[in-house]
Each structure stands twice: as C-alpha cells, then as structure tokens.
Amino acid sequence: MNLFTSLFQFLAEMSVGEGLKNLGAGIGAGIAVMTGLGSGIGQGLSAGLGAQAVSRQPEAVGAIRSTMIMGQAVAETANIYGLIVAILLIFVF
C-alpha cells in the first residue's frame, strides 16, 4: 500500500505529460527486459538437448558443442538488445 501511495504522490507532483512519459518509459523498459525470459528458456533447452545429444553420441561432441554455442550466442543478442532498449527508455526518454 505504501508503494502505491508514493507512486501516486510522485506522479501528482509532476505535470501530467511528464508523468505519463515516465510511466510509459517504465512500462516499456519492463517489457523490453522481458526479452530475456524467452531467450533464457531457449538457451536452457539448447544446453539440455546438447547434453542429451552428447550422451547419445559421444564421438560427435565437437560438432554438437560448436552448434550449441553458436545458437546460444545468437539467442543472447535478444537479451542484449532488450537491455539496451530498456536503458535507453529509462535514461534518455
């Protein structure tokens, strides 16, 4: 309850346009950070299936590892883009 009252008091002290701008930037930053959720699940599945593939074919460990690391590097770019967008929304706009 205290959090909501302080939030409303903070928004009441600002002009309406400034408050809505900050509120929109905060919501947008929260949504942008959520990009880490999908890629984190994807990376976890990739690592699990890579370990399962190595246990089935130990002689193919080099090819499996390089393919898995390349896929995880591509998935990690979504996290980085989401973080950059969130930082821009919070500090620039």
C-alpha positions in Angstrom: 0.0 0.0 0.0 2.9 2.4 0.8 4.4 1.8 -2.7 1.2 2.8 -4.4 0.8 5.9 -2.4 4.3 7.0 -3.0 3.9 6.3 -6.7 0.7 8.3 -6.9 2.3 11.1 -4.9 5.3 11.1 -7.3 3.1 11.3 -10.3 0.9 14.0 -8.8 3.9 16.3 -8.2 4.8 16.2 -11.9 2.9 17.6 -14.8 0.5 15.2 -16.4 2.6 14.9 -19.6 5.8 14.3 -17.8 4.2 11.7 -15.5 2.7 9.8 -18.4 6.0 9.9 -20.3 7.8 8.4 -17.3 5.1 5.9 -16.8 5.3 4.8 -20.4 9.1 4.6 -20.3 8.9 2.4 -17.2 6.4 0.1 -18.7 8.3 -0.1 -22.0 11.5 -0.8 -20.1 9.8 -3.6 -18.2 8.6 -5.2 -21.4 12.0 -4.8 -23.1 13.7 -6.6 -20.2 11.2 -9.5 -20.6 13.0 -10.4 -23.8 15.5 -12.2 -21.5 12.7 -14.6 -20.5 12.3 -16.2 -23.9 15.9 -16.4 -24.8 16.8 -17.8 -21.4 14.3 -20.6 -21.8 15.7 -21.3 -25.3 19.2 -21.4 -24.1 18.3 -23.7 -21.3 16.6 -26.1 -23.7 19.5 -25.9 -26.1 22.0 -26.8 -23.4 19.8 -29.6 -22.1 19.3 -31.1 -25.5 23.0 -30.6 -26.3 24.0 -32.6 -23.2 21.4 -35.3 -24.2 22.9 -35.5 -27.7 26.4 -35.8 -26.3 25.3 -38.7 -24.1 23.8 -40.4 -27.1 26.8 -39.8 -29.4 30.0 -39.0 -27.5 32.1 -39.1 -30.7 30.2 -36.1 -32.1 30.9 -33.8 -29.1 32.9 -31.2 -31.1 30.1 -30.7 -33.7 27.4 -30.6 -31.1 29.2 -28.2 -28.8 30.1 -25.7 -31.6 26.5 -25.8 -33.0 25.1 -25.3 -29.4 27.4 -22.4 -28.6 26.6 -20.7 -31.9 22.9 -21.0 -31.3 23.2 -19.6 -27.8 25.3 -16.7 -29.0 22.6 -15.8 -31.5 19.9 -16.1 -28.8 21.9 -13.9 -26.4 21.7 -11.0 -28.8 18.0 -10.7 -28.0 18.9 -10.2 -24.3 21.5 -7.5 -25.2 19.0 -5.6 -27.5 16.3 -5.7 -24.8 18.8 -4.4 -22.2 19.9 -1.6 -24.5 16.3 -0.6 -25.2 15.4 -0.6 -21.5 18.4 1.5 -20.6 17.5 4.0 -23.4 13.9 4.2 -22.3 14.8 4.8 -18.7 17.6 7.3 -19.1 17.1 9.0 -22.4 13.3 9.4 -22.9 
